[in-house]
Amino acid sequence: MSNARAAVAGISPLRAVTFGQPLCVWAREITTALDFYLAIGCEVRKVADGRVYLHNNNTRFILAYSPGPVAASVAQTLQVTTVDLAEVCCRLYELGIEAGPITYPAAAPHGRIELCDPDRHVVVVIQLPASGDTRVSPARHSPSAHDAGGHRTAVRRA
């Protein structure tokens, strides 16, 4: 068990998140949700008062236990970034989560995936450009890595 998972063992339910706090992501199984968010590159900043404070670049949010059914909000999409989207796809695969195709929209020319966390919250993971990378889109440089629908496919690393 990782230190982050051990730190949240026995977390009590969070009753409310006050105005001005970061986005709160409710989870029925906090350790399963935490495994997911660690796999997509989030870091635990602090564990306090039944809350796990997570951080990914400029994205801050709170992971909190929900004793009842979790209603995922379609109005709130959590966006995180990574320097290695293929690696994130591999880590998700190891958890039994299929990441889906990597797409290359204009707003994320280096690639992105959209998926749901274990509690059905929509999460978008965006590939950051590598340091010194001036390419507009890697899709233009490796056409053989596309599926029949024109989406770049995730490659599992050995």
C-alpha positions in Angstrom: 0.0 0.0 0.0 1.4 3.4 -1.0 1.9 6.1 1.7 -0.9 8.2 0.1 -3.3 5.3 0.3 -2.3 4.5 3.9 -2.8 8.1 4.8 -6.5 8.0 3.9 -7.3 4.7 5.5 -10.3 5.3 7.9 -11.3 8.7 6.4 -14.6 10.0 7.8 -17.3 11.4 5.6 -17.0 15.1 4.6 -20.2 16.9 5.3 -19.7 20.1 3.3 -17.2 22.1 1.3 -17.3 25.8 2.0 -17.4 28.5 -0.7 -14.0 29.4 -2.1 -12.6 25.9 -1.7 -11.2 24.0 -4.7 -13.6 21.7 -6.6 -14.7 18.8 -4.5 -14.7 15.3 -6.1 -16.9 12.9 -4.1 -16.0 9.2 -4.1 -17.7 6.1 -2.7 -14.4 4.2 -2.5 -11.8 6.7 -1.6 -8.8 4.4 -2.1 -10.0 3.3 -5.6 -10.5 7.0 -6.6 -7.1 7.9 -5.1 -5.4 5.2 -7.1 -7.1 6.6 -10.3 -6.0 10.2 -9.6 -2.5 9.1 -8.7 -2.3 7.1 -12.0 -3.2 10.2 -14.1 -0.4 12.2 -12.5 -2.0 14.0 -9.5 -0.1 14.4 -6.3 -1.4 14.3 -2.7 -0.6 17.7 -1.1 -2.3 17.1 2.2 -4.7 14.9 4.1 -6.8 16.6 6.7 -10.3 16.6 8.1 -11.5 13.7 6.0 -10.3 15.3 2.8 -7.4 14.5 0.4 -6.1 17.6 -1.3 -4.8 16.8 -4.7 -2.7 18.9 -7.1 -1.7 18.6 -10.8 0.2 21.6 -12.2 -2.4 24.4 -11.8 -5.3 22.2 -11.0 -6.2 21.8 -7.3 -9.1 19.8 -6.0 -10.4 17.9 -3.0 -11.2 14.2 -3.0 -13.8 13.4 -0.3 -15.7 10.3 0.8 -19.4 10.1 0.1 -21.5 7.6 2.1 -24.3 7.6 -0.4 -24.6 7.4 -4.2 -22.3 9.9 -6.0 -24.0 12.0 -8.6 -21.4 13.0 -11.2 -21.8 16.5 -12.4 -21.8 17.0 -16.2 -21.2 20.7 -15.6 -17.8 20.1 -13.9 -15.1 18.5 -15.9 -11.7 18.1 -14.2 -8.8 18.8 -16.4 -5.2 17.6 -15.7 -2.0 17.7 -17.7 0.9 15.3 -18.2 4.2 15.2 -20.0 3.6 11.6 -21.1 0.1 10.7 -22.1 1.1 7.2 -23.3 2.5 6.5 -19.8 -0.8 7.7 -18.2 -2.7 5.3 -20.5 -0.4 2.4 -19.4 -0.9 3.2 -15.7 -4.7 3.3 -16.2 -4.6 0.0 -18.1 -2.8 -1.6 -15.2 -5.7 -0.5 -13.0 -8.1 -2.1 -15.5 -9.3 1.2 -16.9 -9.4 1.6 -20.7 -8.3 5.2 -21.5 -9.9 5.3 -24.9 -8.4 6.9 -28.0 -6.0 9.8 -27.8 -7.4 12.7 -29.8 -5.8 15.8 -31.2 -8.2 18.7 -31.1 -7.0 22.3 -31.8 -7.0 23.1 -28.0 -4.8 20.1 -27.3 -2.6 19.6 -30.3 -0.2 17.2 -28.5 -3.0 14.9 -27.5 -5.8 14.3 -24.9 -8.0 11.6 -23.5 -11.4 12.0 -21.9 -12.6 9.4 -19.5 -14.5 8.9 -16.3 -13.1 8.3 -12.8 -14.4 5.3 -10.8 -17.4 7.5 -9.6 -18.2 8.7 -13.2 -16.8 12.2 -12.9 -15.5 13.3 -16.3 -11.8 13.8 -16.4 -9.7 15.2 -19.3 -6.0 14.5 -19.4 -4.0 16.7 -21.8 -0.5 16.1 -23.0 1.9 19.0 -22.5 4.4 19.8 -25.2 7.9 18.4 -24.5 10.5 21.0 -23.6 11.6 22.6 -26.8 8.9 20.8 -28.9 7.7 23.2 -31.6 5.5 20.7 -33.5 1.9 21.8 -34.0 0.5 18.3 -33.6 2.3 14.9 -33.3 -0.6 13.4 -35.3 0.9 15.0 -38.4 4.2 13.2 -37.8 3.2 9.6 -37.2 0.2 8.7 -39.4 0.9 5.0 -38.8 -0.1 5.4 -35.1 -3.8 6.1 -36.0 -6.8 3.8 -35.9 -9.4 3.5 -38.6 -11.3 6.5 -37.1 -8.3 8.8 -37.4 -7.5 8.8 -33.7 -4.0 8.3 -32.4 -3.8 5.1 -30.5 -2.2 4.6 -27.1 0.8 2.3 -27.2 1.5 0.1 -24.2 5.1 0.3 -23.1 7.0 -2.8 -22.2 
